[in-house]
Amino acid sequence: MKNILIMSSKNGSNFEAIIKYFKNRNDINFKLLTDNKDAYVIKRAKKLGIDYICVLKDEIKDFFLKNKFDLVVMAGFFKILDKETIETNTFINIHPSLLPKYKGLNAIEYAYINNDLKTGITIHYANEFVDEGEIIFQKELEINPNWSLRKLEKEIHKLEHYYYPRIIEKLLGLNVLVVGGGAREHVIAQKISKSKLLNTLYLADCNDGFSSLGNKIEYTDYINLALQAQKRNISLVVIGSEEYLANGLVDVLNKYKIKTIGPDKNFARLESSKLFAKKLMEKYNIKTAPYKKITSKNKIDKYLSYFKSPIIKADGLAKGKGVYLSDDINSIKKELLYYLNGKFDKSSKTTLIEERLFGDEISLFSFWDGENLLHFPLCRDFKQNEKNENTGGLASICPIEIDFETNKKLDIYKNKLFELLKKEKIKTPFVVYSGLIITKDDVYVLEYNVRLGDPESQSLLNYIQNDWLEIFYMCSIRALSSIKLIENNKQITTIVMTSRGYPNEIKKGVEIKNINSLNNKTEIYFSNIIKFDGKILSDGGRVLSVTSDNRSDIYRVLNDIEFSEKEFKILDV
């Protein structure tokens, strides 16, 4: 149980916003302290069922010398505390300006009178001076020149009431749930487990290779998972795999007021329906390959004749295997027939025929928080095996470099992506994966995903040196503008070890030996393994990933792993 003291001298609107935000938490005990027995905040406390005490100004130091709290929150408390009092507890304060501008009283009025173009709020640690403590968080507000002073005050208070409780939540420590069981979820869980912001990590549907990183949650359905998350006071759910998003997990969690990283079911169609994505790209003039939708086997010859170098894509989800490339038109026809007959069940009953584009493929990951779009360094993944079959991904590198002219074209695309998300009024925070190809004339979109990729995540999350839980959390509260990315000074590579035959028929249950005695200069992330009777056994096509800034170390580890079905890609880039 965390004990939080809120200090307020007058109205107490921030006090009420904080209490209401945490009303479903059973692990926090709030108390109000006021130095004004006639303050309206007392009425708010009584209405909300919060205990309060009135302490005269000359008794405050003695009170804090005798009482310890996990956090002391100043919310409209107008007495400056001395150094000795401040040192008894951790005090935070909120101020209605972008400090260090306009310290003290009347900050909103000063911004208004001076015709400032912007103002905002600052949350900071309190010290013995007026509004000079270390800044924790700031949020800008553009000032509309037509606003009255009253309107500006109202907009500032909106920011205060929204962000103050959420930053308090962050400071108290976060309970986080990671959902999914692949190498992508493994690296996400690993990075979160190392965060200074983490209180407790929970895992749902994890594989045996990383289950020790957190507390497992078993659930029966999405509602049951949401109820368990609520019971455990989980602040944030990071969803790794597309199936959960396409099936509406975010919609359920949001009904229970649980923050998520992932789009709702409706906008998850950006990944779960190639046709939906194509229509959106057309709407916002985003360059993509010409295409035709096909549902009838009788139209195969007619539709293929429209394209010089056709490829086919299942409209729905196919676990990274729904794209077919071939230079042989008869092979294309044969595969298209399989697709329309239900090779990927409903996902391929509708298929797209596209003109094949030629060039270098790149992966752009961008975090969207409902207002801001934060772009990460470019990655490259390698999907094709030695037989030129498309897979779920066999390797990745991060970052990659592009030339100046291509970068200008990429900037144009980024602006169009922002326009799409803004005008479509997408409010749920999520990760946009843009699968791009650099042709001789421009940058084109091949596909969209609405989550982090695998194996790009293994490289990207090791390349970016930030606290990843902070990135995820600030994304979930519309605060990505506060994130400044910290990059590694070396390129990161990930190589995937697969079972022989992937992406087609493979053997499961084959023992994997010698993992625990391997080179610790690399990171190993498990995709499809189970532990049984003290052994590690393969349980799918992609078995594990090895990640490092030294490619020689990666291959040394892969060669040392004892696995009779082992295959992996040799990169020559």
C-alpha positions, 0 to 999 in steps of 0.5 A: 500500500502506497501512502500519498499526501495531497496538499491543497489550500483552496479550490482543489480541482487538481486534488479531485482529478487525482482522486478520481483517476486512482479510484479503482486502485486498491493499493494507494491510500490518499490523505489531504492536508490543507492549511485553510480550514475554510478551503473548498477542497475540504468539501471535495474530500468529504464528497470523495471519502478522503480523510483530511487534516488541517495543519496550521502553517507554523505546524507544518514542519513538525508534521512532516518531521513526524510523518513519512509518505511515499509521495507528497503532492502539492496541488494548489498549496501556496506556502513555500516550505523550508529546506528542512521540511522538504528533505523529510519527504519527496515533494512534487508540484505542478505549475501553469507555465513552461518553467523557468518562465513565469515562476510564482503567482499569476503565470497564466495571466502573464502569458495572456497579457504578453500575447505569448504564442505558447504556454503549458504546464510543468510538473517538478520536484519541489524545493525551498525556492519558488518553482525551481525544483528539478523538472519532471515533465512539461506539456506545451499548449499553443495559445489561440489568439482568439481565446479569452483569459478564461478560455486559456485558464480552462485549457491549462486546467485540462492539461493539469487534470489530465497529466498530473495524475498520470505522472504521479502514477509513473512516479509511484512505479508501474505494474505492466502486462506484456501479452504474447509469446514470441521473441518480440515479446521476450525482448519487450519484457526484458527491456521493461524488466530492467526499467527503473519505473517498473513495480511489477511485470506480468506476462500473458501467453509467454513461452517458457523461455522468458516466463521467469521475467515476470508473473504469469497470468492465466486467463479464459477470455479477454474480459477475464484478462481485463478483470485480472489486470484491474485486480492487479492494478496494472497501469499499462498493457503492451500487446505484441502480436497482431492476432490480439489486436485484430480480435479486439483485446484493446477494445476490451481493456479500454472498457476497463480503463486500462491503458494499452499500446495497440489500436482498437479492432477497427483500426487494427484493420490497417494490418489485418486487411490489406484492402483496408490499408490500400484504400487509406493509402489512396485516400491520403495519396501515399504511394503504393503498388497498383493492385486489384482485389480478387475473390473469384477463381474465374477472373485469375487470368483476366486480373493477372494480365493487368500486371507486368510482374504480379505478386499476390497477397492474402488480404487478411493475417497469415503470420507473415507468410501471406505474400507470394513472389515468383517470376513464373506466371504459372506458379503465380496462377497455381498459388493464387488458386490455392489462396482463393481456395482458402490456403490461409482460411478466410484471410486469403479468400480475398486476395490482392494482386499487385505490381511487384516493386523492385528496390531496397526494403526498409522498416520504419517504426513509429509510435503514435500517441493520439497527438504525436508521431515519434519515428525510430531509426530505420531497420531492415529485415530479411524475409526470404530464405534460400529458396526465395520463399517469404517467411516471418523474418529470418534476420534484421539490422538496425540502423540502416543509412539512406542517402539525402534524396531518399531521406527527403522523400521519406520525410514527405511520407512521414508527413502524409502518415501523420496526416492520415492518423490525425485526420482519421482521428486515431486516439488509441496509442499504437506502433505503426510499422511501415514496410517500405521499398525504395525504388528508383523513383520514390519511396513506396509502402508495401504494407502496414503493421500495427505493432512492433515487428519480429525480428526487427524488435530484437535489433531496434530495442537493443539499439535505442538506449532509452528506458523502454518502459518510459517510451511505452508509458509516455506513448500511452498518455499522449506524452511522446513529445517529451521523449528524446531518443538515445542511440547506440553507437554500433549497428545491432544485428539479429539472426533467427534460428529456425527449424529445418523446413520453415516456413513449411513443414517442420518437426516440433519437440526436438531438443535444443542443447548447450544454450546456458553455456554460450557466449554472454556477449549476445542476447538470446530471445526465445520464439517457440520453445517449451521446457519439459522434464528439464529439457528445452524443446522446439515448438515452432518454425522460428525457434530463437533469435541471437542479437548483438553488435558483433555479427561474429559472436552471433554466428559463433553462438548459433554454431555452438547451439546443439539442435539437429533441425537448426537452420539460419541465414547468413547475412552478406550486407 
